[in-house]
Amino acid sequence: MGAAPLLQRHSGLLLLLLLLAAGASGAAAQVVVDVGVILDRTTWVGNISWTSIELALDEFYADPRHAGYRTRLKLHLRDTGPDPIDAAAAGLDLLKNVGVQAIVGPQTSSQAKFIAELGKKSTVPVISFSADCPSQFGQNPYFIRTAWNDSSQAEAIASLVEKHNWREVVPVFEDDDSNTRFIPDLVDALRQVDTRVSYRCKIHPSDTGDDMRRAISNLKLNWTTVFVVRMSHALALKFFNLAKDEGMMGQGYVWITAYGLTDIFDVVGSPALDVMQGVLGVKPHVQDTVEVQNFRQRWRNKYRSENRGTSLSEPTVSGLYAYDTIWAIALAAEKAGYVNADFQPSVRNNGSTDFDRIDTSEGAEKLRDALLKVNFSGMSGKFQIKDMQLVSVNYTIINIVDQKRRLVGFWTPRSGISGSLNTKVDLDTIIWPGYNKAAPRGWLFPVNKTLQIAVPVKAGFDEFVRFENGKAMGFCIDVFEAVVQSLPYDVPRNYVQFRDETGHSKGTYDDLVYSVYLEQEYDAVAGDITILANRSLYVDFTLPYTESGVRMLVPVLDRRKKTAWTFLKPLTTDLWLGTGAFFFFTGFVVWCIEHRTNQDFRGPPASQIGSVLYFSFSTLVFAHREKIVNNLSRIVVVVWLFVVLIVQQSYTASLSSILTVEQLQPTVTNLEEIIRNGSYVGYLNDSFLPMLLKRLKIDESKVIPFDSPEEYNEALSSGRVAVIVDEIPYLKVFLKKYCRDYTMVGPTYKFDGFGYAFTRGSPLTSDISRGILKFASNGTMDELQKDLYGPTSCPDKDDSQTSSSLTLNSFKGLFIITGASSMLALILHIVITVYTHRHDFNSDSSHSSWRTWLAILLKIFHESDSPSNTPVKDEPAMANVGGTVESPASPPDSDTDTGSPPNHIITNLDSYTDTGSPPDVGTPGREVAVQDAKPLSFAYMHSGSGHSGVASLSRSGSSIRRRQISME
């Protein structure tokens, strides 16, 4: 009974003992993971990072999600200062004496270089959230950066440069290990956007103010005004103060700070904001979530409680990286299976030094493997390791204006530079140094610098460039001056002749170009400098401002000789013959149609032939006097006159050209002929043409240099050379004086023409090129070239300028038209005539033959359709003309007299007989003298007796057969 009250009295004490025992058992079950931390607490990075690390450790295990974790990190801080040797000693101590499974926080690259080697030796991961990644770190599998890759930052800066069309950038950086990889990455990224880095400004951490001033003075002597700066905060603040004193924080300048320096506005505050007005900064983008805002408040409270009097109000991105790093290690420790792991280091190495006796830990290697697989959303964003670095995402672009940091845009791998993270929009307005809203062009003339422009010294062709009374003149200078004066800014310039003490040229044009490359005396060349590939290796050329190419210049001769028979040359032989044939054919057709009805085409044979020829040829001058009465012949004549008009005008034009225009043809048309004949070739002295001639396989012993147009003329006219090979602008100047006797021939060998040469990377090159394009499009260049080449150009004298003889083929269509119309009219006339006299062919069809029909047809053609009482011109009166019909021939009769001319039987239907008495009505018939069976010949029809008519044939025959023809 007494025991129960005793237990009841001490039950509370027993419960307390049981709880303590349970807690001790749980604590004994948790596994401690030792993690070393190496920082420099004398720097802002060290202080910010350590505050973030402590917060991360406390908040990770206070998170209910991690309440069941059986591992717990234990941090071992070593405040080493900035010395890499001290940091390496601290790392060695942590590995040998503490047995850490990971080392966090080598702040600088120089410290990380030593500690990373210790980690590799001991297979312990070395994790840095602030040190940059030198190139050799990439080969160390135990060095892990929990910060973004610098190469992505370089791409963001290059995109910003590309957006504003800056063609040259000067990096200004601290000369230490922190930039050994970033600067090459930046140069490569700028090269991808066609931006040059011709100069790099290094600032050593130990440089004094005077050293920095000299460096800034060198920057002022450079054309470029776009600078990318990356250095420590203290060094950067000193540098920007000196740059402001030198006037380099004003209008025209561009300053871009890379991440690592952009945090200076958070750390230093007002001193940096005052001196860095208009500066652009690039930093990793952190989403401003509620969790981030709450963390900043907790961090601010803790940091200010530990660092009294600080102005720092929030952690930098490095602080967020430090926070996420501790969370990642804690997650990796739990995933590595440390609950059942043996954390005692296994000794594998023995040696005489501490470095040789560093032990390796299998547990640390498991921790490294697990860390590389960790993936979670941290304060800085998504935490994921790839290629031993934190995966980069987006960057923020800020602008410093009036003590404030303005967000003006973003850079994303997908959209590049944009004013929004999700869409492609323009950046917000940027206020540049000097409170200028217009983007600087990226370059300025160096202070107190005058552009020294070299001018070549020439013995001839001074139309292009020359010096008169100490002043540069000529076409090349005129174009250059016109372009420079059109620029929106002033270009101080001074023209200097490229000559020696004796007044002669110092060297060749290649030497002149190379002197610009050396940048000892000249900044540019203004003159007749041909753009060549080998010269472009040393200088930058503008766009060409003259016609490009190389051609040949040769004498011309008049190939056309004028003789007494020159008038025959306008037409070829076949055209002469064809035209003559159609003259006769057309006259014949008109005569055939008009012969029966038009007395102008009747008469003796000689007279009719003369009339036909006269009519045909008189149409040449439209002076024919014969009257045309038949519509068919009128059609023929109209068509023929149209053809004659065209042929006549063409002949006149061709003959005028032959008599008045010289047929100037070149003596040589191609270089193959020169090579084959072994002739000499001339070229302009001190030019690149020997190289071209050698490539064209011209014997070097056959080329002769000349200096002036006068020498060209003398050599060609005397036959010293057969051809001059030169650039087209020179040849045009020559032809301005000697256009009549010479011409350009042959193919055009392509070259780029004349251009102005500037030093490599000179920003003037693009502006001058744009000015040349503007002048070429608005006609200004044409006006300047008129002064050089003259108001009219000398045309090439080739075969296209000479008139050749007209051929029959040129008028084939006209001759087909007139021939077809004439033939058709003749056929229609024959058909109409035969149809009108068809009863003459049907009068005795039983005895008709082709000979009889032919005789009838010839008679019909011969007889006149004029009234009987009107005598035919130059013909005796023909009895019984009207209405007569020729009968078929009768068989021979015994009364026929031998040797008498043949007669025909004529039946007169409409007219009276020769005696004038009318025929007797009712008389069955009457006898008419007839011919023998043979028809009349065409010659006889046109003889004198034939013209007396058929009635006279019956009177003149002595042996005439008679036959009775019944008349109805």
Secondary structure, 3 states (H helix, E strand, C coil): CCHHHHHHHCHHHHHHHHHHHHHHHHHHHCEEEEEEEEECCCCHHHHHHHHHHHHHHHHHHHCHHHCCCCEEEEEEEEECCCCHHHHHHHHHHHHHHHCCCEEECCCCHHHHHHHHHHHHHHCCCEEECCCCCCHHHHHCCCEEEEEECHHHHHHHHHHHHHHCCCCECEEEEECCHHHCCHHHHHHHHHHHCCCECCCCEEECCCCCHHHHHHHHHHHHCCCECEEEEECCHHHHHHHHHHHHHCCCCCCCCEEEECCCCCCHHHHCCHHHHHHCCCCEEEEECCCCCHHHHHHHHHHHHHHHHHCCCCCCCCCCHHHHHHHHHHHHHHHHHHHCCCCCCCCCCECCCCCCCCCCCCCECHHHHHHHHHHCCCEEECCCCEEEEECCEECCCCEEEEEEECCEEEEEEEEECCCEEECCCCCCCCCCCCCECCCECCCCCCECCCCCCCEEEEECCCCCCCCCCEEECCEEECHHHHHHHHHHHCCCCCCCEEEEECECCCCCECCCHHHHHHHHHHCCCCCEECCCCECCCCHHHCEEECCCCCCCCEEEEEEEEECCCCCCCHHHCCECHHHHHHHHHHHHHHHHHHHHHHCCCCHHHCCCHHHHHHHHHHHHHHCCCCCCCCCCCCHHHHHHHHHHHHHHHHHHHHHHHHHHHHHHCCCEEECCCCHHHHHHHCCCEEEECCCCHHHHHHHCCCCHHHEEEECCHHHHHHHHHHCCCCEEEEEHHHHHHHHHHCCCCEEEEEEEECCCCECCEEECCCCHHHHHHHHHHHHHHHCHHHHHHHHHHCCCCCCCCCHHHCCCCECHHHHHHHHHHHHHHHHHHHHHHHHHHHHHCHHHHHCCHHHCCHHHHHHHHHHHHHCCCCCCCCCCCCCCCCCCCCCEEECCCCCCCCCCCCCCCCCCCEEECCCCCCCCCCCCCCCCEEECCCCCCCCCCHHHHCCCCHHHCHHHHHHHCCCCCCCEEECC
